[in-house]
Amino acid sequence: MNEAKRSIPFIVATAGHVDHGKSALVKTLTQEDPDRLPEEKRRGITIDLGFAQWLLRDPENPSTQYDLGIVDVPGHEDFVKNMISGVGAVDLGLLVVAADDGWMPQTEEHFQILEYLAVPNLIVVMTKSDLAEGEADFVMEMIREELKATRFEEAPIIATSTKTHEGFDALGNAVSDILKRQPAHLDLGKPRLPVDRCFSVKGMGTVVTGTLIGAPFTTDQSVCVQPGNLQTKIRSIQHHHAQQEAAAPGMRTALNLPGTTLRKEQAFTNTSVGRGQVVTIDGLGQNTTCLDAIMERTSRFDKPGNPINGFIKSGTRIRVHIGSDNIPGRIHFSNHEPMPPGTRAAARIRLERPMFAVEGDRFVLRDWSQQGTLGGGRIWDADSSRRKLSHLEQQTYLNHLSASSGDAHDYLRARLARDHGIQLDTFAAKGQWTAKQLAREAAKLVKAKQAIKRSDWLLDTKWWNTSLTVMADQVILFHQTHPDKPGIPLETLRREFGTLLPSLDLLPMVLRELGKEHAIEQAGECLCHQSHSVTLPDRLVPLADQILRELSLTPNEPPARKHYDTSQDAGDAIRCLIRMNKVVEIGADLLVLQSVHEDYLRKIKNHLTTQGPSSVSSLRQVLEIPRRIAIPLLEKLDKEGQTIREGDLRKWKAI
């Protein structure tokens, strides 16, 4: 047969009750025995995950080959936690049901887990058909009955026998038919490899394996291991024992990570790696011990005799399975009411140790004591410790996503409604969607006038316009209340409205928009309306008039400021006259009329530009003022940059 021109990687996982023939099925398909542990050989059951490669040609297009990484999972109820570690990134599930046994408890639990993790495709493989003794059709009808009212209601059911080799051609055709419609794994620029095996090779060091998703890995690429932020790089890559320069998303992948050691149990160190951790890149996802999610429970739990068919109480201790990790914690519901089967609920999960999470990822919850599957869900806030679950905005956010498909558009729209503003570049790192995908959805929201784009920020239109109006109204109100002041202090506005902004980085943008849309401008450390001018309150008019009269009587010999500043009202009058540009402060203890100050400035400039650098004594004579005024006046001009002091002389500023 000619070599295939195109090889497309996908991941296939078995599922089903113990001793229903999952490993035998894999061995027949691949000629590889997935059971690798001595105890598995001795007991004849799968205990941990097994792996094999199945190269399947498309019968209708022989130039296309499917490079299938098969994950064989344990069926025994004691090892369901290992099963979940193997089905987190699966394109196709093979639900194995033995013809002589039918649908059993672990068949049901595995089926529910596949549904919770939103595995996109399913084929039911009825094994041991040679033992059915004429009952094969009846068993298939019973299986079809179990699939009713589920996402997999129309899933193919293929009868097989590893003894007679019946059904394997039909199984291969069914797999090929499904995968030709399954989108290939995309390069999202977000590589993640949940570690499901970790071992040491003599002469190489630590090797980790897992299913790569999100983006390729290449040799010599710098990576980090989370949680723990362990920095390392990829020395070499293998795919089913073959050396590779790069691994593509959807491949079973082995990475040699130099400088790392094998982790012992849950003893995390700054060099150790183990199952449950994730090999990724800097800046992606986050390590968390508190997350908010939408949890769902199937109504199929509501069956007599099911040990976990009851309600889940808020505060129940649970175990969270995500990727290849499982972490103990407690679940809390927003309404504090117990959660029955067949429902959805917003929930907060507090973990007993950090977990690496990406928003949009799915998880499975299992009961702590009985080790049964309670439900599943999807993470929508991977760092929820800053918000109360009971807050209306957080509940609205989660409820919106609960009622939606949870795609990039829904995620962006819900987050925008909650946070009001999103910095797209940094936001993209939190979830499983790319910056390009989010930018496309952002453009749709802008086109629909639900959002506006400012720099790298996406802002909720209604919130943005309302916020600007409220701030502008606050400035106008301040003018009405304090006509003697130039405007509202910027610090006051920052304090009162800063908590409403997603980030204080938006404040300069707010100030620009206030000027453009509301004629509000910044004047020093204040904000004022362009039409505003400082006016004296009626109570201060007599005092202000008196101050101006006295200053005009002896313009070059003004008394000390304390002569006027004898009361609260007098101080207010002085400050108001300064803001109105009627008087000028010279140092801390002198006031002169604005007109007098302008005359001083004109004479100093004329003298210094015609006569050159001059001493204080020379300038005093020009201005006809005493030293007690000349010194603070010249120091003020030095500070403002009008004059430049060089030793005992001063010159006019450079032009």
Secondary structure, DSSP 4 states (H G I P E B T S, - for coil): -PPPSEEEEEEEEEEESTTSSHHHHHHHHHS-----SHHHHHHTS--S-EEEEEEEEETTEEEEEEEEEEEE---SGGGHHHHHHHSTT-SEEEEEEETTT-S-HHHHHHHHHHHHTT-S-EEEEEE-GGGSTT-HHHHHHHHHHHHTTSTTTT--EEE--TTT-TTHHHHHHHHHHHHTTSPPPP--S--BEEEEEEEEETTTEEEEEEE-BSS-EETT-EEEEETTTEEEE--EEEETTEEESEE-TT-EEEEE-TT-EE-BTTB--SSEE-TT-EEE-TTSSEEEEEEEEEEE--GGG--TT-TT-SPBPTTEEEEEEETTEEEEEEEEETT-PPBPTT-EEEEEEEEEEEEEE-BT-EEEEEETTT--EEEEEEEEES-GGGS-TTSHHHHHHHHHHHTS---HHHHHHHHHHHHSEEEHHHHTTTBSS-HHHHHHHHHHHHHTTSEEEETTEEEEHHHHHHHHHHHHHHHHHHHHH-TTSSSEEHHHHHHHHGGGSS-GGGHHHHHHHHHHHH-EEEETTEEEETT------GGGHHHHHHHHHHHHHSTTSPPBGGGT--SHHHHHHHHHHHHTTSEEEETTTEEEEHHHHHHHHHHHHHHHHHH-SEEHHHHHHHHT--HHHHHHHHHHHHHHTSEEEETTEEEEPP-
